[in-house]
Amino acid sequence: MDNFLEKLEAVDRRYEELNELMASGTGQWQTLSKEQAGIAPVVEKYRQYKAVVKQLADAEQLLEDNVEPDLKDLAEQEAESLRKRRDQLVEELRLSLLPKDPTAEKDAIVEIRAGTGGEEAALFAGDLFRMYQRYAQNKGWKTEVVDSSQSERGGFKEIIFEVKGKNAYGRLKHERGVHRVQRVPVTEASGRIHTSTATVIVLPEVEEVDFDLKPEDLKVEFYHASSAGGQNVNKVATAVRIVHIPTGIVASCQDERFQMRNRQKAMAVLRARVRDHEERKKQEELTKERRSQVGSAERAEKIRTYNFPQNRVTDHRVGLTLHKLGLVLEGDLDELIDAVAADERARQLEEAIA
């Protein structure tokens, strides 16, 4: 708590320094005013906190004095109200010190790929896709498939889809990593429990105005869309594959009937992947120890286990276990996501205070 208050006191001092610098006419007024505007909400809330703490001290001092019972009752009520307000302001101030994620409000691109486990892994990838579809429906978001590769039994070797809605990326980014399932697969005659995995990657959708790709860096190919068995289902080459030549990153789309729409979707995925690639390169250049959350190191980590025999879901990042697997697979993900988000905020706060 001491470090936390010291940090806030430093922000308050900086606010006053900026006031003095702008009043002195030393130049760079626009830069200084922008910085001051950025910290003004924190300073205002911190000053409210200090005022409440002073009022609380006065009320508690009154309780220690020998006062009449009626006055003491009023002082106790006021002190209780002030404690609640103080605690509320502390929580708001903690959140105000956290770094803002500029991509949180964006739409998301989700990629699910079957991992170890063969056909059972592909079926599990399909379960995850339907789980996210239902979660999106619960949130009022829209989902659109960009590209998919189905398995023989109706699962997915890979499926890529867009999720459009307010804060879609901010919520779904906590789902990226390796998901593990433990159950008796439909392909297993002896009834033994198998373990399979699927990998989930979540990227923020990137607008063309924010990050564009040079036309000369792209190789665009058109081909016939195919069904799960490989048969051509369109006589016209409507499917699109785009290669980003400098990085070798590829994106494709065959879900739409029209070539132009497939190209737009493929470009959206490619733009997000290349942007992610560039961001990870920057992170790796800044530090070897800390990887971006979408980096290869964390993608390889097992984040969650879905255990069917015990009706259990465990998130290994925060040690949370829920015995409501059916509800989770129906899209009831908020409790899991909230726990991971709270843990992330706590770690970010420690770093901010440090």
Secondary structure, DSSP 4 states (H G I P E B T S, - for coil): -HHHHHHHHHHHHHHHHHHHHHHHT-S-HHHHHHHHHHHHHHHHHHHHHHHHHHHHHHHHHHHHS---HHHHHHHHHHHHHHHHHHHHHHHHHHHHTSPP-TTTTS-EEEEEEE-SSHHHHHHHHHHHHHHHHHHHHHHT-EEEEEEEEE-TTS-EEEEEEEEESTTHHHHHGGG-EEEEEEE--TT-TT---EEEEEEEEEEE---TTTS---GGGEEEEEE--B-TTS-B--SS--EEEEEETTTTEEEEE-SSSSHHHHHHHHHHHHHHHHHHHHHHHHHHHH-SSPPPTTSHHHHTSEEEEEETTTTEEEETTTTEEES-HHHHHTT--HHHHHHHHHHHHHHHHHHHH-
